[in-house]
Amino acid sequence: MDSPPLNLDKASRPALLLKLAGIDLRSLAAMRMGLAALVLVDGWTALMNARAFYSDAGFLPRSLWPTMRDSLVNWSVHGLSGDTTWQVLLILLQIAAGLALLLGWRTTLATLFCWVLVCSLQNRNPVVLFGGDVVVRMLLFWSMFLPLGQRWSLDARRTKNDTCTANPFLSTTTLALLLQVCIIYWFTARLKWGGEWTRDGTAVYYALSIDQFVKPLGLWLRGFPELGRWLTFAIWWVECLGPFMAFIPWRTERWRLLTVAMFWALHFGLGLCLRLGPFPAIMMVCWLPFLPGSFWDRLQKRCPADGPPTTPSRSWREHPVTQSFVLLCLVVVVVWNLRSVDYDKWKRWFPAAWNPPAQALKLDQYWALFAPHPLNDDGWLVLDAELADGSHVDLLRHGQAVSFLKPELISAEFPDYRWHKLLMNLWAAKYQTMRHPVCGWIERQWNEKSPPDRQVKAWTLVFMEEKTLPAYHALIPQKVELARKP
């Protein structure tokens, strides 16, 4: 149902605020289920890699863990023990909390458990993290202060409140959640302020030239340089101006539907062209709170078109102290992001000495997504292992004969999105101390399954560097030795 013409008299101001900063309870419920699915995917991936990523038997034992932590306040329950069984139990608890969140059973408690366990898991091994992890933990943080279980949940059925009536909910946290989503795009657009995105229009070309990411559709799209140029400009302007469309006070519901569809199309398209793990799905979940009540009314035709606004309850969420805390956190997030694009200007408003409280709450964030420009140094790894019988195999490719020729599709070679990020990180100087531990772990896995004459004697980690040049020119890949076990 479209909004009436905008009227800014005093009586209409609360209605305008509700329209712009409120969220329909059914949209919150949809986000709850999408967020729960993301927590479950994260938990399942962690379970498959519990020993390698989170135990003392893996490549990042607790003795090395402090060297990778950004701050001493990055707490982790997973770090209390290095035993694999402890990691598995905590991950299973995360999966159980994700299922409870999906069903809407003890929703607030389930959300709290998901946030604690997801943050703890992320803090335990930052080497395997990607941008989507920050989005998930921020969605969980704001969700702890929202009534996610008031629709389509076991909690709502227990309280006989599971109706399908449109019922917009307004609080400081609804504003914080909506702004958090917009902040991701505004600040990544600001960080992309450079020639590739705003002048040359070459960013999509460079992104599709990252063989560690690109999929077959992206390879095909790379053959249309002029289309790539216009897509570059379109993506930047969508990120820059698109979120503002969701707050147009005239015909707001139509604008929001258009905005959600636009961003879903953007991320769906990125997911078709690039291997980004669950990132496209994460960003699509972000936009579920923007769906207006009229969207759900059309899907649930038997329901009333409108319902009364939800009035603040007496729950702890609506207590002035809670709302003041949420508002303070929102201010921290905004200033933190402002400081990320102009540190010298904003450090006096948020000095580095104030970082620990924000980091303890995991409010720290940095949205350099393909910013300031996509990578132009690409390539692939080869782990050349010499075995006891004198033969050479590539331990990253299941013991195939060593070859330094370019694989047909590099992005398809990674076991999952965590290993994808880990192996890509080994090329970066920031993670050079991880090269020996990771290769040592892979060596141990090979030796455990191999007879004596096939044990690894020595290995060399090589990166085949393939720089991307302008105008679709290519360089012959160069061997760069990253680490060696003599």
RODO-2510 file (C-alpha; in nm, 4 decimals, decimal comma):
residues 486
     n   res          X          Y          Z
     1     m     0,0000     0,0000     0,0000
     2     d     0,1607     0,3254    -0,1117
     3     s     0,2318     0,6038     0,1307
     4     p     0,0147     0,9178     0,1231
     5     p     0,1646     1,2453     0,0014
     6     l     0,4277     1,3818     0,2334
     7     n     0,2977     1,6150     0,5052
     8     l     0,5420     1,7697     0,7475
     9     d     0,3036     1,9206     1,0023
    10     k     0,3658     1,8340     1,3663
    11     a     0,1031     1,5626     1,3806
    12     s     0,2566     1,3775     1,0884
    13     r     0,6139     1,3728     1,2183
    14     p     0,5791     1,0514     1,4247
    15     a     0,4197     0,8788     1,1237
    16     l     0,7036     0,9989     0,9013
    17     l     0,9626     0,8682     1,1472
    18     l     0,7823     0,5345     1,1648
    19     k     0,7753     0,5159     0,7857
    20     l     1,1441     0,5918     0,7430
    21     a     1,2995     0,4229     1,0476
    22     g     1,0447     0,1546     1,1366
    23     i     1,0642    -0,2111     1,0310
    24     d     0,7698    -0,4433     0,9770
    25     l     0,7794    -0,7330     1,2226
    26     r     0,7481    -0,9809     0,9362
    27     s     1,0573    -0,8316     0,7735
    28     l     1,2405    -0,8775     1,1023
    29     a     1,1233    -1,2385     1,1078
    30     a     1,2483    -1,2926     0,7521
    31     m     1,5848    -1,1447     0,8467
    32     r     1,5932    -1,3694     1,1541
    33     m     1,5550    -1,6813     0,9423
    34     g     1,8057    -1,5638     0,6821
    35     l     2,0555    -1,4723     0,9521
    36     a     2,0049    -1,8090     1,1200
    37     a     2,0784    -1,9846     0,7908
    38     l     2,4041    -1,7899     0,7648
    39     v     2,4996    -1,8877     1,1203
    40     l     2,4311    -2,2520     1,0335
    41     v     2,6451    -2,2375     0,7184
    42     d     2,9236    -2,0742     0,9180
    43     g     2,8924    -2,3394     1,1882
    44     w     2,8949    -2,6300     0,9437
    45     t     3,2038    -2,4949     0,7639
    46     a     3,3772    -2,4453     1,0989
    47     l     3,2848    -2,7989     1,2053
    48     m     3,4470    -2,9423     0,8925
    49     n     3,7661    -2,7494     0,9739
    50     a     3,7612    -2,7554     1,3546
    51     r     4,0977    -2,9273     1,3946
    52     a     4,2811    -2,7352     1,1234
    53     f     4,1548    -2,3857     1,2055
    54     y     4,0798    -2,3728     1,5769
    55     s     4,2704    -2,6403     1,7703
    56     d     4,6313    -2,6499     1,8893
    57     a     4,6868    -2,9365     1,6444
    58     g     4,6086    -2,7008     1,3544
    59     f     4,8144    -2,4343     1,1839
    60     l     4,7277    -2,1605     1,4374
    61     p     4,7850    -2,3069     1,7857
    62     r     4,7311    -2,0784     2,0819
    63     s     5,1056    -2,0213     2,1038
    64     l     5,0886    -1,8404     1,7653
    65     w     4,7414    -1,6938     1,8104
    66     p     4,8575    -1,3647     1,9730
    67     t     5,0663    -1,2834     1,6643
    68     m     4,7502    -1,2685     1,4532
    69     r     4,5170    -1,0896     1,6957
    70     d     4,4452    -0,7250     1,6144
    71     s     4,3852    -0,6452     1,9803
    72     l     4,4232    -0,8100     2,3187
    73     v     4,0528    -0,7430     2,3842
    74     n     3,9564    -0,9775     2,0992
    75     w     3,8202    -1,2373     2,3393
    76     s     3,7451    -1,5974     2,2416
    77     v     3,5786    -1,8771     2,4339
    78     h     3,7277    -2,1093     2,1739
    79     g     4,0724    -2,0010     2,2891
    80     l     4,0191    -2,1374     2,6401
    81     s     4,1292    -2,4795     2,5206
    82     g     4,3278    -2,6092     2,2262
    83     d     4,1590    -2,9471     2,2284
    84     t     3,9670    -3,0374     1,9124
    85     t     3,6797    -3,1787     2,1186
    86     w     3,6326    -2,8391     2,2868
    87     q     3,6132    -2,6699     1,9466
    88     v     3,3625    -2,9235     1,8174
    89     l     3,1401    -2,8818     2,1241
    90     l     3,1344    -2,5018     2,0872
    91     i     3,0638    -2,5243     1,7146
    92     l     2,7794    -2,7701     1,7783
    93     l     2,6440    -2,5242     2,0348
    94     q     2,6565    -2,2532     1,7656
    95     i     2,4659    -2,4788     1,5273
    96     a     2,2069    -2,5493     1,7978
    97     a     2,1695    -2,1747     1,8654
    98     g     2,1326    -2,1168     1,4906
    99     l     1,8538    -2,3739     1,4731
   100     a     1,6789    -2,2114     1,7710
   101     l     1,7074    -1,8733     1,5986
   102     l     1,5704    -2,0190     1,2758
   103     l     1,2659    -2,1598     1,4562
   104     g     1,2254    -1,8566     1,6799
   105     w     1,2562    -2,0539     2,0026
   106     r     1,3806    -1,8458     2,2964
   107     t     1,4750    -1,6003     2,0249
   108     t     1,6535    -1,3387     2,2340
   109     l     1,8670    -1,5966     2,4121
   110     a     1,9382    -1,7750     2,0828
   111     t     2,0500    -1,4464     1,9243
   112     l     2,2790    -1,3725     2,2181
   113     f     2,4365    -1,7175     2,1964
   114     c     2,4825    -1,6826     1,8198
   115     w     2,6531    -1,3448     1,8602
   116     v     2,8862    -1,4666     2,1370
   117     l     2,9849    -1,7861     1,9579
   118     v     3,0240    -1,6277     1,6141
   119     c     3,2413    -1,3472     1,7535
   120     s     3,4431    -1,5986     1,9558
   121     l     3,5015    -1,8145     1,6480
   122     q     3,6059    -1,5137     1,4399
   123     n     3,8472    -1,3933     1,7070
   124     r     4,0058    -1,7365     1,7391
   125     n     4,1314    -1,7395     1,3794
   126     p     4,1325    -1,4060     1,1947
   127     v     4,3427    -1,5523     0,9116
   128     v     4,0369    -1,7186     0,7519
   129     l     3,7958    -1,4241     0,7822
   130     f     3,6404    -1,2286     0,4960
   131     g     3,4216    -0,9184     0,4723
   132     g     3,0969    -1,1081     0,5154
   133     d     3,1980    -1,2150     0,8671
   134     v     3,1864    -0,8531     0,9842
   135     v     2,8387    -0,8117     0,8329
   136     v     2,7048    -1,1224     1,0090
   137     r     2,8355    -1,0242     1,3507
   138     m     2,6957    -0,6695     1,3136
   139     l     2,3529    -0,8033     1,2139
   140     l     2,3592    -1,0305     1,5183
   141     f     2,4638    -0,7433     1,7439
   142     w     2,1760    -0,5158     1,6471
   143     s     1,9358    -0,8119     1,6424
   144     m     1,9894    -0,8725     2,0141
   145     f     1,7939    -0,5501     2,0759
   146     l     1,5088    -0,6244     1,8334
   147     p     1,1919    -0,8382     1,8670
   148     l     1,2911    -1,0932     1,6017
   149     g     1,0591    -1,3575     1,7435
   150     q     0,7271    -1,1735     1,7302
   151     r     0,6293    -1,3214     1,3933
   152     w     0,6665    -1,6654     1,2347
   153     s     0,8247    -1,8213     1,5410
   154     l     0,7647    -2,0739     1,8152
   155     d     0,7800    -1,7874     2,0640
   156     a     0,4967    -1,6071     1,8872
   157     r     0,2858    -1,9230     1,8816
   158     r     0,3441    -1,9771     2,2500
   159     t     0,2230    -1,6242     2,3272
   160     k    -0,0533    -1,6468     2,0630
   161     n     0,0972    -1,3477     1,8836
   162     d     0,1755    -1,5122     1,5507
   163     t    -0,0504    -1,3021     1,3307
   164     c     0,0253    -1,1851     0,9791
   165     t    -0,0971    -0,8314     1,0338
   166     a     0,1296    -0,5520     0,9175
   167     n     0,2786    -0,4043     1,2302
   168     p     0,5728    -0,1670     1,1904
   169     f     0,8089    -0,1511     1,4860
   170     l     1,0125     0,1585     1,5671
   171     s     1,3022     0,1991     1,8081
   172     t     1,6534     0,3345     1,8164
   173     t     1,7722    -0,0113     1,7116
   174     t     1,5586    -0,0227     1,3963
   175     l     1,7244     0,3011     1,2897
   176     a     2,0671     0,1614     1,3815
   177     l     2,0096    -0,1574     1,1805
   178     l     1,8908     0,0276     0,8697
   179     l     2,1793     0,2746     0,8895
   180     q     2,4323    -0,0056     0,9427
   181     v     2,3329    -0,1601     0,6112
   182     c     2,3610     0,1752     0,4357
   183     i     2,6977     0,2467     0,5991
   184     i     2,8462    -0,0593     0,4309
   185     y     2,7720     0,0835     0,0873
   186     w     2,8376     0,4510     0,1581
   187     f     3,1818     0,3893     0,3004
   188     t     3,2899     0,1297     0,0481
   189     a     3,1894     0,3805    -0,2227
   190     r     3,3924     0,6497    -0,0469
   191     l     3,6945     0,4198    -0,0213
   192     k     3,6594     0,3426    -0,3934
   193     w     3,7082     0,7063    -0,4832
   194     g     3,9815     0,6560    -0,7404
   195     g     4,0547     0,6277    -1,1073
   196     e     3,9432     0,2665    -1,1593
   197     w     3,5930     0,3222    -1,0191
   198     t     3,5094     0,6835    -1,0932
   199     r     3,7150     0,7917    -1,3961
   200     d     3,8677     0,5091    -1,6029
   201     g     3,5853     0,2624    -1,5496
   202     t     3,8304    -0,0302    -1,5359
   203     a     3,7406    -0,1724    -1,1921
   204     v     3,5105    -0,4458    -1,3269
   205     y     3,7808    -0,5471    -1,5750
   206     y     4,0355    -0,5796    -1,2945
   207     a     3,7882    -0,7637    -1,0695
   208     l     3,7044    -1,0136    -1,3445
   209     s     4,0773    -1,0605    -1,4054
   210     i     4,1308    -1,1987    -1,0535
   211     d     4,1485    -1,5665    -1,1449
   212     q     4,1265    -1,6659    -0,7794
   213     f     3,7695    -1,5303    -0,7832
   214     v     3,6344    -1,5364    -1,1357
   215     k     3,3774    -1,7929    -1,2512
   216     p     3,3001    -1,8978    -1,6108
   217     l     3,0319    -1,6295    -1,6519
   218     g     3,2806    -1,3671    -1,5351
   219     l     3,5362    -1,4932    -1,7880
   220     w     3,2748    -1,4554    -2,0613
   221     l     3,1763    -1,1075    -1,9419
   222     r     3,5411    -1,0016    -1,9502
   223     g     3,5198    -1,0191    -2,3281
   224     f     3,2963    -0,7103    -2,3364
   225     p     3,5187    -0,4227    -2,2211
   226     e     3,2708    -0,1426    -2,2919
   227     l     2,9982    -0,3211    -2,0967
   228     g     3,2460    -0,3694    -1,8116
   229     r     3,3195     0,0021    -1,8155
   230     w     2,9537     0,0978    -1,7808
   231     l     2,9002    -0,1684    -1,5150
   232     t     3,1848    -0,0153    -1,3149
   233     f     3,0198     0,3260    -1,3075
   234     a     2,6762     0,1735    -1,2420
   235     i     2,7975    -0,0302    -0,9436
   236     w     2,9716     0,2696    -0,7859
   237     w     2,6692     0,4965    -0,8236
   238     v     2,4357     0,2254    -0,6889
   239     e     2,6555     0,1866    -0,3810
   240     c     2,6829     0,5621    -0,3396
   241     l     2,3229     0,6727    -0,3989
   242     g     2,1199     0,3515    -0,3818
   243     p     2,0759     0,3444    -0,0014
   244     f     1,9328     0,6979    -0,0057
   245     m     1,6447     0,5703    -0,2168
   246     a     1,5219     0,3672     0,0792
   247     f     1,4605     0,6889     0,2748
   248     i     1,2678     0,8899     0,0174
   249     p     0,9615     1,0083     0,2175
   250     w     0,7242     1,0055    -0,0811
   251     r     0,5898     0,6676    -0,1951
   252     t     0,8428     0,5150     0,0433
   253     e     0,7221     0,1590     0,0102
   254     r     0,7630     0,1589    -0,3672
   255     w     1,1085     0,3102    -0,3388
   256     r     1,2084     0,0482    -0,0836
   257     l     1,0902    -0,2380    -0,3002
   258     l     1,2871    -0,0931    -0,5903
   259     t     1,5958    -0,0478    -0,3696
   260     v     1,5825    -0,4031    -0,2343
   261     a     1,5356    -0,5458    -0,5850
   262     m     1,8268    -0,3383    -0,7139
   263     f     2,0695    -0,4543    -0,4457
   264     w     1,9552    -0,8150    -0,4655
   265     a     2,0184    -0,8044    -0,8416
   266     l     2,3613    -0,6524    -0,7796
   267     h     2,4707    -0,9209    -0,5355
   268     f     2,3113    -1,2038    -0,7305
   269     g     2,5034    -1,0890    -1,0364
   270     l     2,8288    -1,0655    -0,8405
   271     g     2,7721    -1,4176    -0,7104
   272     l     2,7250    -1,5481    -1,0653
   273     c     3,0484    -1,3904    -1,1869
   274     l     3,2793    -1,4254    -0,8852
   275     r     3,3342    -1,6930    -0,6226
   276     l     3,2658    -1,4912    -0,3070
   277     g     3,1466    -1,7644    -0,0707
   278     p     2,8263    -1,6727     0,1131
   279     f     2,8918    -1,2978     0,0762
   280     p     2,6170    -1,2336    -0,1839
   281     a     2,3637    -1,4187     0,0332
   282     i     2,4785    -1,2256     0,3417
   283     m     2,4223    -0,8933     0,1688
   284     m     2,0813    -1,0023     0,0405
   285     v     1,9802    -1,0889     0,3976
   286     c     2,0866    -0,7357     0,4969
   287     w     1,8115    -0,5886     0,2822
   288     l     1,5253    -0,7975     0,4228
   289     p     1,4464    -0,5414     0,6992
   290     f     1,3787    -0,2830     0,4268
   291     l     1,0883    -0,4839     0,2839
   292     p     0,7694    -0,2863     0,3553
   293     g     0,4521    -0,4299     0,5041
   294     s     0,2759    -0,4109     0,1665
   295     f     0,5192    -0,6702     0,0293
   296     w     0,4078    -0,9254     0,2866
   297     d     0,0425    -0,8225     0,2470
   298     r     0,0543    -0,9204    -0,1191
   299     l     0,2043    -1,2568    -0,0273
   300     q    -0,0517    -1,3112     0,2511
   301     k    -0,3705    -1,1959     0,0817
   302     r    -0,5963    -1,3025     0,3664
   303     c    -0,4273    -1,0647     0,6080
   304     p    -0,5342    -0,7087     0,6806
   305     a    -0,3532    -0,4516     0,4736
   306     d    -0,2527    -0,2445     0,7742
   307     g    -0,2140    -0,2780     1,1453
   308     p    -0,1499    -0,0392     1,4286
   309     p     0,2088     0,0558     1,4989
   310     t     0,3764    -0,1401     1,7728
   311     t     0,3948     0,0724     2,0840
   312     p     0,7034     0,0461     2,3037
   313     s     0,6676    -0,2430     2,5437
   314     r     0,7982    -0,2718     2,8942
   315     s     1,0654    -0,5167     2,7892
   316     w     1,4302    -0,4506     2,8622
   317     r     1,4831    -0,3647     2,4968
   318     e     1,2687    -0,0533     2,5261
   319     h     1,4141     0,0637     2,8540
   320     p     1,5770     0,4086     2,8191
   321     v     1,9105     0,2692     2,9378
   322     t     1,9085     0,0036     2,6657
   323     q     1,8093     0,2493     2,3967
   324     s     2,0756     0,4942     2,5140
   325     f     2,3354     0,2171     2,4918
   326     v     2,2208     0,1321     2,1380
   327     l     2,2385     0,4981     2,0370
   328     l     2,5910     0,5234     2,1789
   329     c     2,6947     0,2139     1,9816
   330     l     2,5472     0,3650     1,6650
   331     v     2,7478     0,6844     1,7189
   332     v     3,0632     0,4753     1,7691
   333     v     2,9978     0,2873     1,4443
   334     v     2,9425     0,6071     1,2474
   335     v     3,2518     0,7821     1,3845
   336     w     3,4634     0,4663     1,3455
   337     n     3,3717     0,4552     0,9773
   338     l     3,4347     0,8267     0,9315
   339     r     3,7773     0,7765     1,0854
   340     s     3,8446     0,4890     0,8450
   341     v     3,8263     0,7233     0,5451
   342     d     4,0009     1,0254     0,7025
   343     y     4,1984     0,9233     1,0099
   344     d     4,3752     1,2552     1,0677
   345     k     4,0502     1,4484     1,0680
   346     w     3,8476     1,2169     1,2913
   347     k     4,1090     1,0788     1,5332
   348     r     4,0499     1,3713     1,7703
   349     w     3,6842     1,2690     1,7928
   350     f     3,7700     0,9015     1,8379
   351     p     4,1343     0,8529     1,9440
   352     a     4,2986     0,5120     1,9209
   353     a     4,2932     0,4870     2,3013
   354     w     3,9160     0,4433     2,2776
   355     n     3,9420     0,1439     2,0443
   356     p     3,9321    -0,1388     2,3038
   357     p     3,5660    -0,0972     2,4153
   358     a     3,4490    -0,0895     2,0527
   359     q     3,6672    -0,3897     1,9672
   360     a     3,5430    -0,5813     2,2713
   361     l     3,1858    -0,5359     2,1436
   362     k     3,3075    -0,6181     1,7893
   363     l     3,1797    -0,2875     1,6531
   364     d     3,5035    -0,2294     1,4606
   365     q     3,4552    -0,2459     1,0851
   366     y     3,6246    -0,1442     0,7609
   367     w     3,4440    -0,1671     0,4289
   368     a     3,7269    -0,1807     0,1749
   369     l     3,5383    -0,4168    -0,0567
   370     f     3,7351    -0,4116    -0,3838
   371     a     3,8582    -0,0735    -0,2602
   372     p     4,0356     0,1486    -0,3342
   373     h     4,0657    -0,0708    -0,6450
   374     p     4,0494    -0,4437    -0,7245
   375     l     4,3728    -0,6420    -0,7058
   376     n     4,5999    -0,6202    -1,0070
   377     d     4,8474    -0,8852    -0,8889
   378     d     4,6877    -1,2239    -0,9255
   379     g     4,8142    -1,5787    -0,9471
   380     w     4,8002    -1,9247    -0,7971
   381     l     4,9879    -2,1296    -0,5383
   382     v     5,1880    -2,4475    -0,5944
   383     l     5,3113    -2,6524    -0,2975
   384     d     5,5926    -2,8533    -0,4551
   385     a     5,6738    -3,1456    -0,2216
   386     e     5,9664    -3,3834    -0,2651
   387     l     5,8755    -3,7302    -0,1372
   388     a     6,0978    -4,0009     0,0087
   389     d     6,0955    -4,1928    -0,3212
   390     g     6,2301    -3,8858    -0,5039
   391     s     5,9073    -3,7920    -0,6824
   392     h     5,7476    -3,4473    -0,6692
   393     v     5,3779    -3,3816    -0,6046
   394     d     5,1617    -3,0751    -0,5493
   395     l     5,0100    -3,1033    -0,2026
   396     l     4,7504    -2,8371    -0,2828
   397     r     4,6116    -3,0498    -0,5647
   398     h     4,5708    -3,3876    -0,3971
   399     g     4,9149    -3,5176    -0,4891
   400     q     4,9030    -3,4510    -0,8610
   401     a     5,2321    -3,4193    -1,0469
   402     v     5,3804    -3,0741    -1,0019
   403     s     5,2941    -2,8346    -1,2815
   404     f     5,3455    -2,4604    -1,2970
   405     l     5,1035    -2,4175    -1,5855
   406     k     4,7967    -2,2094    -1,5161
   407     p     4,4978    -2,4199    -1,3996
   408     e     4,1879    -2,4067    -1,6146
   409     l     3,9747    -2,2425    -1,3412
   410     i     4,1642    -2,1392    -1,0296
   411     s     3,8545    -2,0319    -0,8360
   412     a     3,7144    -2,3872    -0,8499
   413     e     4,0147    -2,5431    -0,6756
   414     f     3,9515    -2,4317    -0,3163
   415     p     3,7770    -2,6764    -0,0767
   416     d     3,5502    -2,4060     0,0704
   417     y     3,5365    -2,0309     0,1171
   418     r     3,7471    -2,0431     0,4382
   419     w     4,0314    -2,2295     0,2700
   420     h     3,9881    -1,9965    -0,0251
   421     k     4,0539    -1,6930     0,1935
   422     l     4,3343    -1,8641     0,3854
   423     l     4,5321    -1,9679     0,0780
   424     m     4,4842    -1,6285    -0,0866
   425     n     4,6159    -1,4618     0,2287
   426     l     4,9449    -1,6531     0,2127
   427     w     5,0583    -1,4285    -0,0732
   428     a     5,0109    -1,1143     0,1390
   429     a     5,3059    -0,9871     0,3426
   430     k     5,0764    -0,9434     0,6439
   431     y     5,0354    -1,3206     0,6694
   432     q     5,3857    -1,4349     0,5773
   433     t     5,4358    -1,5810     0,9261
   434     m     5,1500    -1,8211     0,8484
   435     r     5,3170    -1,9776     0,5452
   436     h     5,5246    -2,2368     0,7324
   437     p     5,2445    -2,3308     0,9786
   438     v     4,9866    -2,3781     0,7012
   439     c     5,2211    -2,5754     0,4765
   440     g     5,3332    -2,7772     0,7794
   441     w     4,9704    -2,8661     0,8515
   442     i     4,9126    -2,9754     0,4919
   443     e     5,2336    -3,1811     0,5067
   444     r     5,1192    -3,3580     0,8243
   445     q     4,7834    -3,4437     0,6675
   446     w     4,9603    -3,5967     0,3694
   447     n     5,2039    -3,7966     0,5825
   448     e     4,9250    -3,9376     0,8012
   449     k     4,7673    -4,0995     0,4959
   450     s     5,0819    -4,2045     0,3062
   451     p     5,3191    -4,5036     0,3311
   452     p     5,6871    -4,4479     0,4336
   453     d     5,8170    -4,4207     0,0779
   454     r     5,5646    -4,1427     0,0071
   455     q     5,6424    -3,9272     0,3103
   456     v     5,7330    -3,5629     0,2481
   457     k     6,1060    -3,4863     0,2735
   458     a     6,1000    -3,1202     0,1707
   459     w     5,8603    -2,8698     0,0194
   460     t     5,8604    -2,5310    -0,1491
   461     l     5,5617    -2,2953    -0,1555
   462     v     5,5580    -2,1049    -0,4831
   463     f     5,3261    -1,8285    -0,5955
   464     m     5,2845    -1,7957    -0,9711
   465     e     5,2386    -1,4213    -0,9935
   466     e     5,0379    -1,2955    -1,2888
   467     k     4,9996    -0,9192    -1,2902
   468     t     4,6986    -0,7660    -1,4630
   469     l     4,7921    -0,4850    -1,6991
   470     p     4,5626    -0,2210    -1,8471
   471     a     4,4030    -0,2668    -2,1887
   472     y     4,3790    -0,6457    -2,1518
   473     h     4,7538    -0,6985    -2,1837
   474     a     4,8957    -1,0006    -2,0049
   475     l     5,2350    -1,0791    -1,8559
   476     i     5,4010    -1,4194    -1,8424
   477     p     5,3527    -1,5552    -1,4861
   478     q     5,6591    -1,5276    -1,2656
   479     k     5,7647    -1,7756    -0,9960
   480     v     5,7873    -1,6224    -0,6511
   481     e     5,9153    -1,8487    -0,3740
   482     l     5,7227    -1,7795    -0,0530
   483     a     5,8528    -2,0457     0,1873
   484     r     6,0650    -2,3575     0,1921
   485     k     6,1263    -2,6614     0,4079
   486     p     6,4748    -2,7929     0,3167
***
